[in-house]
Amino acid sequence: MDKNRFWMIGSILTMIVVLVGGTLLGIQPQLAAAAAANAQRATVATANAGQSAVLEQLKQDFAGLDSLKSELAPLNASVPSETGMAAFFKQLDALAGGTQVTLKGITVADPVPYVPVVAPAAVAASAAESDPAASSAPTSVPEPGTPTVGTPPVTNAKITTDNFASLAITVTVKGTYANALQFVNGLQSGARLFLVSGLVTSRGAGEGAAAAPDDVTATISGLAYVLVPSTQHAATVG
């Protein structure tokens, strides 16, 4: 083999090495960059799909916002986030006019933390624990089919002393007995939630010559409620 052939073979090998090296050093990084770009594009596409689903849900929720507001309005009026006595007094004044009674007085106590209602069974169990002798006393067993006296209280774990407060209110009205009862009924079914806990009526000669002899003075006691945000609990009912 002569020297020219050796040079030719060497030149060809050099060209092959240069070509392979160029591929590894030039094309391979480009391929890796393209693969990374494709992976990033797929990640962005997945994120966009998720955002599109969230956006669609937000559009649906927004479409029903007016309906939710209309449902929330009477709930806010029933149990407001503040005492709202001005609106309540207007409600009482309108109710008195509608039932033909005269408002004689209104007293409102300071708000206090709500006390959850305890079921009678729980009260009895507590009394038995404090007095073991009472638990050993014989108890009467009702006959089958005998209705149980009283209704178990309805409770909700979301209503606590931290987010609910009550205001003791006493309202005194004057009018006929039937109209006073209509006033009580309207008070319990009005826009503001009001729990009537007591009703006392007294009959008298009335005030002035124009007063009807069958008029009664009705004193209604009960509770109104306030929804208290946790950040305002201490300041409002503390």
Rosetta silent file (secondary structure, phi, psi, omega in degrees, C-alpha in Angstrom):
SEQUENCE: MDKNRFWMIGSILTMIVVLVGGTLLGIQPQLAAAAAANAQRATVATANAGQSAVLEQLKQDFAGLDSLKSELAPLNASVPSETGMAAFFKQLDALAGGTQVTLKGITVADPVPYVPVVAPAAVAASAAESDPAASSAPTSVPEPGTPTVGTPPVTNAKITTDNFASLAITVTVKGTYANALQFVNGLQSGARLFLVSGLVTSRGAGEGAAAAPDDVTATISGLAYVLVPSTQHAATVG
SCORE:     score description
SCORE:     0.000 S_00000001
   1 L     0.000  127.656 -176.281    0.000    0.000    0.000 S_00000001
   2 L   -84.466  174.181 -174.987    1.560    3.292   -1.056 S_00000001
   3 H   -66.937  -34.219 -178.487    1.753    6.527    0.933 S_00000001
   4 H   -64.048  -37.658  179.831   -1.060    8.275   -1.039 S_00000001
   5 H   -67.452  -38.728  177.135   -3.549    5.580   -0.076 S_00000001
   6 H   -59.692  -41.917  179.704   -2.630    5.973    3.593 S_00000001
   7 H   -65.765  -37.402 -179.407   -3.241    9.691    3.336 S_00000001
   8 H   -65.987  -45.082  179.414   -6.578    9.109    1.646 S_00000001
   9 H   -63.817  -41.356  178.544   -7.713    6.641    4.329 S_00000001
  10 H   -62.305  -40.862  179.114   -6.577    9.035    7.034 S_00000001
  11 H   -64.303  -40.829  179.557   -8.477   11.901    5.445 S_00000001
  12 H   -64.547  -43.701  178.363  -11.660    9.817    5.263 S_00000001
  13 H   -62.313  -39.270  178.309  -11.352    8.765    8.910 S_00000001
  14 H   -62.430  -42.940  179.221  -10.784   12.372    9.901 S_00000001
  15 H   -62.435  -40.527  179.781  -13.924   13.438    8.026 S_00000001
  16 H   -64.574  -44.166  178.965  -15.938   10.699    9.750 S_00000001
  17 H   -61.538  -42.170  179.970  -14.654   11.758   13.182 S_00000001
  18 H   -64.590  -41.767 -179.650  -15.442   15.396   12.428 S_00000001
  19 H   -64.052  -47.069  179.404  -18.948   14.473   11.207 S_00000001
  20 H   -63.812  -42.964  179.201  -19.715   12.314   14.260 S_00000001
  21 H   -62.841  -39.900  177.468  -18.272   14.935   16.607 S_00000001
  22 H   -64.174  -36.943  178.609  -20.320   17.654   14.962 S_00000001
  23 H   -64.194  -46.640 -177.699  -23.425   15.571   15.376 S_00000001
  24 H   -67.452  -40.261 -175.275  -22.752   14.935   19.052 S_00000001
  25 H   -85.828  -23.018 -175.920  -21.668   18.478   19.819 S_00000001
  26 H  -109.090  -51.718 -173.997  -24.128   20.391   17.607 S_00000001
  27 H   -79.710  -39.255 -176.270  -27.237   18.380   16.803 S_00000001
  28 H   -59.425  -46.033  176.655  -27.606   16.429   20.059 S_00000001
  29 H   -59.921  -35.796  178.699  -27.994   19.545   22.277 S_00000001
  30 H   -65.724  -39.447  178.308  -30.572   20.870   19.839 S_00000001
  31 H   -64.976  -41.345  178.533  -32.512   17.626   20.059 S_00000001
  32 H   -63.586  -40.551  178.738  -32.379   17.743   23.868 S_00000001
  33 H   -64.903  -39.819  178.483  -33.586   21.345   23.840 S_00000001
  34 H   -64.339  -41.080  178.954  -36.436   20.415   21.510 S_00000001
  35 H   -64.083  -41.231  178.071  -37.431   17.518   23.786 S_00000001
  36 H   -63.911  -40.036  178.546  -37.411   19.821   26.827 S_00000001
  37 H   -63.909  -39.840  178.110  -39.508   22.369   24.950 S_00000001
  38 H   -64.414  -41.676  178.541  -42.035   19.695   24.038 S_00000001
  39 H   -64.449  -40.942  178.361  -42.251   18.535   27.647 S_00000001
  40 H   -65.413  -39.345  178.923  -42.738   22.110   28.833 S_00000001
  41 H   -62.888  -39.635  178.468  -45.391   22.670   26.175 S_00000001
  42 H   -65.777  -39.465  178.224  -47.263   19.573   27.386 S_00000001
  43 H   -63.931  -43.435  179.233  -47.097   20.820   30.998 S_00000001
  44 H   -64.139  -39.682  179.184  -48.423   24.228   30.000 S_00000001
  45 H   -63.339  -41.077  177.471  -51.209   22.610   27.980 S_00000001
  46 H   -63.775  -43.277  178.422  -52.237   20.512   30.999 S_00000001
  47 H   -63.523  -40.436  178.984  -52.200   23.595   33.237 S_00000001
  48 H   -63.359  -38.919  178.300  -54.260   25.544   30.706 S_00000001
  49 H   -63.326  -41.563  177.687  -56.811   22.736   30.591 S_00000001
  50 H   -64.783  -42.222  178.266  -57.104   22.836   34.379 S_00000001
  51 H   -64.572  -36.257  178.098  -57.469   26.615   34.387 S_00000001
  52 H   -64.093  -39.273  178.304  -60.125   26.372   31.687 S_00000001
  53 H   -65.477  -41.834  178.181  -62.113   23.953   33.868 S_00000001
  54 H   -64.097  -42.726  179.719  -61.830   26.313   36.843 S_00000001
  55 H   -62.530  -39.742  179.085  -62.850   29.269   34.687 S_00000001
  56 H   -65.189  -39.726  178.190  -65.869   27.375   33.394 S_00000001
  57 H   -65.842  -39.947  177.488  -66.924   26.524   36.949 S_00000001
  58 H   -62.990  -37.997  177.521  -66.515   30.163   37.966 S_00000001
  59 H   -63.228  -41.804  179.277  -68.718   31.198   35.037 S_00000001
  60 H   -65.968  -41.773  178.926  -71.410   28.759   36.174 S_00000001
  61 H   -64.280  -40.398 -179.282  -71.155   29.975   39.762 S_00000001
  62 H   -66.351  -34.133  179.299  -71.360   33.598   38.663 S_00000001
  63 H   -63.102  -30.903  179.456  -74.440   32.820   36.584 S_00000001
  64 L   -96.958   11.747 -176.437  -76.198   31.679   39.787 S_00000001
  65 H   -65.186  -42.216 -179.514  -74.896   34.558   41.923 S_00000001
  66 H   -62.222  -38.143  178.644  -78.118   36.574   41.718 S_00000001
  67 H   -65.353  -41.175  178.803  -80.116   33.536   42.834 S_00000001
  68 H   -65.783  -37.946  178.412  -77.793   33.012   45.807 S_00000001
  69 H   -64.543  -39.782  179.289  -78.076   36.698   46.744 S_00000001
  70 H   -66.212  -31.694  176.538  -81.864   36.484   46.652 S_00000001
  71 H   -76.101  -31.884 -177.175  -81.713   33.470   48.984 S_00000001
  72 H   -75.248  -31.803 -175.443  -79.216   35.187   51.282 S_00000001
  73 H   -56.904  -51.589  178.802  -81.220   38.412   51.686 S_00000001
  74 H   -66.051  -28.994  177.262  -84.043   36.954   53.837 S_00000001
  75 H   -67.908  -39.694  176.819  -81.490   34.965   55.853 S_00000001
  76 H   -64.782  -36.614  178.401  -79.571   38.159   56.605 S_00000001
  77 H   -70.325  -34.250 -178.236  -82.820   39.828   57.649 S_00000001
  78 H   -71.431  -47.836  178.084  -83.720   36.861   59.856 S_00000001
  79 L  -132.050   89.445 -176.620  -80.354   36.634   61.644 S_00000001
  80 L   -75.170  169.835  179.023  -78.259   39.724   60.841 S_00000001
  81 L   -90.421    7.760  173.249  -74.565   40.147   61.546 S_00000001
  82 L  -144.872  172.470 -174.913  -75.348   43.084   63.853 S_00000001
  83 L   -60.006  -39.411  175.646  -78.111   43.826   66.352 S_00000001
  84 L    59.259   37.183 -177.031  -80.212   45.603   63.706 S_00000001
  85 H   -68.592  -30.960  179.624  -82.606   47.057   66.268 S_00000001
  86 H   -60.516  -46.782  178.413  -83.622   49.990   64.046 S_00000001
  87 H   -66.400  -35.736 -179.619  -85.028   47.621   61.416 S_00000001
  88 H   -67.849  -39.401  177.668  -86.601   45.454   64.128 S_00000001
  89 H   -63.427  -39.712  176.552  -88.382   48.434   65.692 S_00000001
  90 H   -62.999  -39.453  177.823  -89.800   49.360   62.282 S_00000001
  91 H   -62.026  -43.246  179.439  -91.000   45.764   61.913 S_00000001
  92 H   -65.242  -40.254 -179.514  -92.734   45.949   65.309 S_00000001
  93 H   -64.005  -43.664  178.189  -94.333   49.287   64.487 S_00000001
  94 H   -65.983  -38.785  179.799  -95.705   47.972   61.183 S_00000001
  95 H   -66.563  -39.774  178.266  -96.921   44.784   62.875 S_00000001
  96 H   -62.657  -41.590  178.190  -98.681   46.774   65.597 S_00000001
  97 H   -65.824  -37.558 -178.833 -100.477   48.834   62.974 S_00000001
  98 H   -72.216  -27.054 -178.992 -101.469   45.745   61.030 S_00000001
  99 H  -103.550    3.925  175.587 -102.871   43.948   64.094 S_00000001
 100 L    59.948   45.846  171.322 -104.492   47.077   65.608 S_00000001
 101 L  -121.223  164.800 -179.717 -102.582   47.069   68.876 S_00000001
 102 E  -110.934  127.242  176.396 -100.637   49.868   70.516 S_00000001
 103 E   -72.652  123.672 -179.316  -96.965   49.497   71.332 S_00000001
 104 E  -105.321  -23.306  179.907  -96.473   50.468   74.974 S_00000001
 105 E  -178.580  150.528  177.585  -92.842   49.586   75.500 S_00000001
 106 E  -139.196  128.523  174.358  -89.795   47.707   74.226 S_00000001
 107 E  -123.674  137.843 -178.602  -86.763   46.676   76.248 S_00000001
 108 E  -128.333  122.650  177.526  -83.648   45.095   74.769 S_00000001
 109 L   -82.821  164.745  176.527  -80.904   43.507   76.860 S_00000001
 110 L   -65.303  146.598  178.727  -77.263   43.429   75.855 S_00000001
 111 L   -64.777  143.371  178.035  -76.321   40.540   73.559 S_00000001
 112 E  -130.326  155.335  178.662  -74.917   37.453   75.252 S_00000001
 113 E   -57.913  140.626 -179.840  -73.260   34.328   73.798 S_00000001
 114 L   -65.757  137.065  177.532  -75.747   31.763   72.583 S_00000001
 115 L  -106.711  114.057 -179.117  -76.282   28.803   74.907 S_00000001
 116 L   -58.236  144.255  178.985  -76.975   25.570   72.975 S_00000001
 117 L   -73.022  135.563  179.615  -80.185   23.791   73.916 S_00000001
 118 L  -103.025  131.444  179.645  -79.633   20.621   75.944 S_00000001
 119 L   -64.452  146.967  179.506  -81.882   17.641   75.319 S_00000001
 120 H   -55.261  -37.379 -179.641  -84.022   16.514   78.297 S_00000001
 121 H   -61.907  -40.146  179.320  -82.292   13.097   78.286 S_00000001
 122 H   -66.446  -37.443  178.903  -78.904   14.783   78.667 S_00000001
 123 H   -65.797  -42.098  179.587  -80.229   16.898   81.555 S_00000001
 124 H   -63.942  -40.941  179.187  -81.606   13.797   83.278 S_00000001
 125 H   -63.862  -39.545  179.082  -78.291   11.963   82.830 S_00000001
 126 H   -65.648  -40.323  179.015  -76.408   14.899   84.302 S_00000001
 127 H   -65.239  -36.730  179.485  -78.761   14.995   87.298 S_00000001
 128 H   -66.484  -36.848  179.102  -78.286   11.245   87.830 S_00000001
 129 H   -67.295  -37.780 -179.007  -74.519   11.636   87.859 S_00000001
 130 H   -77.271  -23.815 -179.921  -74.703   14.411   90.448 S_00000001
 131 L  -133.015   88.079 -177.446  -77.220   12.472   92.582 S_00000001
 132 H   -57.911  -30.038 -178.741  -76.638    8.663   92.414 S_00000001
 133 H   -65.221  -32.206 -179.069  -79.632    8.066   94.697 S_00000001
 134 H   -67.679  -34.072 -177.820  -81.943    9.611   92.121 S_00000001
 135 H   -71.637  -21.848 -179.274  -80.786    7.156   89.449 S_00000001
 136 H   -86.231   -9.549 -179.557  -81.688    4.187   91.667 S_00000001
 137 L   -70.437  143.422  179.731  -85.281    5.375   92.143 S_00000001
 138 L   -66.225  143.634  178.944  -87.884    3.400   90.166 S_00000001
 139 L  -118.346  146.906  179.834  -89.153    5.053   87.014 S_00000001
 140 L   -79.809  138.308  178.935  -92.477    4.561   85.357 S_00000001
 141 L  -101.097  123.638 -178.472  -92.463    2.879   81.970 S_00000001
 142 L   -66.571  148.358  176.929  -94.992    4.310   79.496 S_00000001
 143 L   -65.105  150.200  177.419  -97.527    1.985   77.971 S_00000001
 144 L   -57.123  134.605  179.305  -96.873    0.916   74.363 S_00000001
 145 L    90.193   -8.784  178.794  -98.193    3.491   71.976 S_00000001
 146 L   -73.350  125.151 -178.394  -98.149    6.283   74.557 S_00000001
 147 L   -67.669  144.032  178.559  -96.738    9.436   72.896 S_00000001
 148 L   -79.150  132.393 -179.219  -93.608   10.899   74.435 S_00000001
 149 L   -74.217  133.959  177.043  -94.106   14.310   75.960 S_00000001
 150 L    89.927  161.585  179.884  -92.009   17.044   74.399 S_00000001
 151 L  -121.720  129.979  179.060  -89.967   17.300   71.219 S_00000001
 152 L   -57.252  136.968 -179.474  -86.178   16.827   71.133 S_00000001
 153 L   -67.184  147.148  176.670  -84.471   20.150   70.408 S_00000001
 154 L   -90.143  122.907 -179.340  -82.948   20.690   66.997 S_00000001
 155 L  -122.136  161.375  179.411  -79.252   21.492   67.269 S_00000001
 156 L  -142.381  126.527 -177.030  -76.516   22.293   64.792 S_00000001
 157 L   -64.657  -20.381 -179.580  -72.792   21.911   65.467 S_00000001
 158 L   -77.622  -15.960  178.834  -72.086   25.011   63.334 S_00000001
 159 L   -96.184  111.950 -175.305  -74.003   27.215   65.793 S_00000001
 160 L  -130.732  175.959  176.496  -71.714   27.853   68.757 S_00000001
 161 L   -69.000  -14.868 -178.330  -71.096   30.418   71.461 S_00000001
 162 L   -86.226  -23.556 -175.772  -68.356   31.872   69.261 S_00000001
 163 L  -123.982    5.869 -177.353  -70.504   32.772   66.250 S_00000001
 164 E  -137.545  140.205  177.909  -74.004   33.213   67.645 S_00000001
 165 E  -136.986  156.296  179.672  -75.471   35.623   70.195 S_00000001
 166 E  -125.145  150.303  177.651  -78.928   36.210   71.607 S_00000001
 167 E  -123.346  121.768  176.434  -80.722   39.329   72.777 S_00000001
 168 E   -77.299  124.328 -176.187  -83.459   39.111   75.402 S_00000001
 169 E  -127.799  138.778  175.134  -86.318   41.374   74.291 S_00000001
 170 E  -122.898  128.539 -179.341  -89.569   42.311   76.003 S_00000001
 171 E  -122.264  130.192  178.257  -92.417   43.910   74.047 S_00000001
 172 E  -115.903  127.639 -179.955  -95.549   45.314   75.656 S_00000001
 173 E  -129.557  160.845  179.336  -98.675   45.992   73.590 S_00000001
 174 E  -131.598  134.652 -179.730 -102.233   47.021   74.369 S_00000001
 175 E   168.220 -169.523  177.329 -105.360   45.968   72.496 S_00000001
 176 E   -68.356  159.697 -178.348 -107.975   43.269   72.394 S_00000001
 177 H   -62.068  -41.592  179.892 -106.925   39.785   73.389 S_00000001
 178 H   -63.692  -41.997  179.609 -107.468   38.461   69.854 S_00000001
 179 H   -68.568  -33.743  177.220 -105.399   41.259   68.339 S_00000001
 180 H   -64.429  -39.590  177.441 -102.648   40.687   70.899 S_00000001
 181 H   -66.260  -37.536  176.004 -102.498   37.039   69.862 S_00000001
 182 H   -63.291  -37.381  177.205 -102.293   38.093   66.205 S_00000001
 183 H   -63.340  -43.648  179.088  -99.391   40.362   67.139 S_00000001
 184 H   -62.041  -43.123  179.115  -97.601   37.455   68.834 S_00000001
 185 H   -62.129  -43.304  177.945  -98.176   35.265   65.789 S_00000001
 186 H   -66.444  -32.796  178.419  -96.795   37.948   63.488 S_00000001
 187 H   -65.103  -36.257 -179.008  -93.834   38.453   65.782 S_00000001
 188 H   -79.119  -20.260 -176.984  -92.907   34.774   65.477 S_00000001
 189 L  -114.397   16.311 -178.410  -93.314   34.694   61.688 S_00000001
 190 L   -79.285 -176.433 -178.658  -91.796   38.069   60.809 S_00000001
 191 L   -64.512  -36.413  179.532  -88.671   38.870   58.849 S_00000001
 192 L   -90.519  128.973  178.018  -86.526   38.867   62.019 S_00000001
 193 L   -64.034  123.891 -178.503  -86.196   35.515   63.750 S_00000001
 194 E  -140.314  123.975  179.299  -87.821   35.861   67.166 S_00000001
 195 E  -101.419  111.067  178.492  -88.407   33.075   69.678 S_00000001
 196 E   -76.814  123.145 -179.673  -91.322   33.844   72.011 S_00000001
 197 E  -111.484  -11.671 -179.090  -90.574   32.398   75.446 S_00000001
 198 E  -162.302  147.907  177.854  -93.310   34.015   77.513 S_00000001
 199 E  -144.015  120.946  178.452  -96.649   35.810   77.257 S_00000001
 200 E  -125.115  128.535  178.382  -98.412   37.532   80.159 S_00000001
 201 E  -121.067  146.091  177.194 -101.717   39.387   79.750 S_00000001
 202 E  -138.352  139.522 -178.773 -103.570   41.543   82.202 S_00000001
 203 E  -101.752  136.737  179.636 -107.001   43.112   81.870 S_00000001
 204 L  -146.105 -179.293 -178.798 -107.678   46.620   83.099 S_00000001
 205 L   -74.641  -13.847  179.061 -109.961   49.577   82.688 S_00000001
 206 L    91.956  173.239 -178.428 -107.634   51.045   80.117 S_00000001
 207 L  -107.499  116.555  177.908 -106.059   54.440   79.793 S_00000001
 208 L    87.181  164.069 -177.257 -108.420   57.305   79.140 S_00000001
 209 L   -70.085  -25.034 -176.238 -112.118   57.353   78.430 S_00000001
 210 L   -81.447   -9.063 -177.332 -111.639   56.155   74.840 S_00000001
 211 L   -69.973  137.355  179.701 -109.971   52.907   75.898 S_00000001
 212 L   -71.659  139.724 -178.062 -112.059   49.792   75.237 S_00000001
 213 L   -67.261  -22.131 -179.472 -113.085   47.932   78.404 S_00000001
 214 L   -94.515   10.949  177.098 -112.036   44.581   76.919 S_00000001
 215 E   -68.958  149.035  175.811 -108.492   45.718   76.124 S_00000001
 216 E  -126.878  156.087  171.960 -105.637   43.775   77.625 S_00000001
 217 E  -103.718  120.256 -177.226 -101.990   44.586   78.163 S_00000001
 218 E  -110.482  126.993  176.470  -99.810   41.830   76.767 S_00000001
 219 E  -110.341  114.884 -176.766  -96.154   41.503   77.727 S_00000001
 220 E  -108.014  126.082  176.491  -94.220   39.282   75.308 S_00000001
 221 E  -115.309  147.689 -179.024  -90.730   38.106   76.162 S_00000001
 222 E  -176.883 -167.722 -175.596  -88.394   36.279   73.844 S_00000001
 223 E  -128.966  137.684  167.250  -85.075   36.137   72.072 S_00000001
 224 E  -112.082  159.534 -171.688  -83.693   37.563   68.852 S_00000001
 225 E  -124.985  153.861 -178.846  -80.418   36.310   67.432 S_00000001
 226 E  -133.573  133.146  174.330  -77.276   37.795   65.921 S_00000001
 227 E   -86.036  118.868 -173.436  -74.643   36.126   63.769 S_00000001
 228 L  -109.312  115.926  172.966  -71.288   37.196   65.209 S_00000001
 229 L   -59.565  145.863 -174.993  -68.075   36.936   63.124 S_00000001
 230 H   -59.441  -33.670 -178.854  -65.311   35.313   65.162 S_00000001
 231 H   -72.487  -18.145 -178.087  -63.114   38.432   64.937 S_00000001
 232 H  -107.302    1.814 -173.607  -65.894   40.543   66.446 S_00000001
 233 H   -59.070  -49.213 -175.770  -67.088   38.082   69.090 S_00000001
 234 H   -65.244  -39.531 -176.802  -65.159   39.544   71.988 S_00000001
 235 H   -73.476  -29.724 -173.297  -66.023   43.145   71.121 S_00000001
 236 H   -88.675  -44.934 -174.259  -69.717   42.472   70.512 S_00000001
 237 H  -117.676    6.584 -178.794  -70.747   40.053   73.203 S_00000001
 238 L   -76.717    0.000    0.000  -67.805   40.190   75.591 S_00000001
